[in-house]
């Protein structure tokens, strides 16, 4: 599943705006946004470029939480959670 619709909403942009920017029909973009159809990688890269986000934010729910959360923060959060879970297991 992708997060295109979420990112568009966060940025205050419309699906129609995106369809014009990536040269795809509005119905096609609507299908992407509603996760009825997944865009090809080349289209996904173009969407990330137009939205000025890392492509991983469009694909990964955890990575994209809060939009500004980067890979180091996610890795650190995962490490903290794994450490916490390990301490309970012992």
For each residue, the residues with C-beta under 8 A, 3 or more apart:
1: 35 61
2: 32 35 38 39 44 58 59
3: 6 7 57 58 59 60 61 64
4: 7 8 18 29 32 33 39 47 58
5: 8 9 15 33 34
6: 3 9 10 64
7: 3 4 10 11 51 53 57 58 64 67
8: 4 5 11 13 14 15 17 18 33 51
9: 5 6 12
10: 6 7 67
11: 7 8 51
12: 9
13: 8 17 18 51
14: 8 17 18
15: 5 8 18 19 26 29 30 33
16: 19 20 26 29
17: 8 13 14 20 21
18: 4 8 13 14 15 21 22 29 47 50 51
19: 15 16 22 24 25 26 28 29
20: 16 17 23
21: 17 18 50
22: 18 19 29 43 46 47 50
23: 20
24: 19 28 29 43
25: 19 28 29
26: 15 16 19 29 30
27: 30 31
28: 19 24 25 31 32 37
29: 4 15 16 18 19 22 24 25 26 32 33
30: 15 26 27 33 34
31: 27 28 34 36 37
32: 2 4 28 29 35 36 37 38 39 43 47
33: 4 5 8 15 29 30
34: 5 30 31
35: 1 2 32 38
36: 31 32
37: 28 31 32
38: 2 32 35
39: 2 4 32 43 44 47
40: 43 44
41: 44 45
42: 45 46
43: 22 24 32 39 40 46 47
44: 2 39 40 41 47 48 55 58 59
45: 41 42 48 49 55
46: 22 42 43 49 50
47: 4 18 22 32 39 43 44 50 51 58
48: 44 45 51 53 54 55 57 58
49: 45 46 52
50: 18 21 22 46 47
51: 7 8 11 13 18 47 48 58
52: 49
53: 7 48 57 58 67
54: 48 57 63 70
55: 44 45 48 58 59
56: 59 60 63 64 71
57: 3 7 48 53 54 60 63 64 67
58: 2 3 4 7 44 47 48 51 53 55 64
59: 2 3 44 55 56 63
60: 3 56 57 63 64
61: 1 3 64 65
62: 65 74
63: 54 56 57 59 60 69 71 74
64: 3 6 7 56 57 58 60 61 67 69
65: 61 62 69
66: 69
67: 7 10 53 57 64
68:
69: 63 64 65 66 73 74
70: 54 73 74
71: 56 63 74 75
72: 75 76
73: 69 70 76 77
74: 62 63 69 70 71 77 78
75: 71 72 78 79
76: 72 73 79 80
77: 73 74 80 81
78: 74 75 81 82
79: 75 76 82 83
80: 76 77 83 84
81: 77 78 84 85
82: 78 79 85 86
83: 79 80 86 87
84: 80 81 87 88
85: 81 82 88 89
86: 82 83 89 90
87: 83 84 90
88: 84 85
89: 85 86
90: 86 87
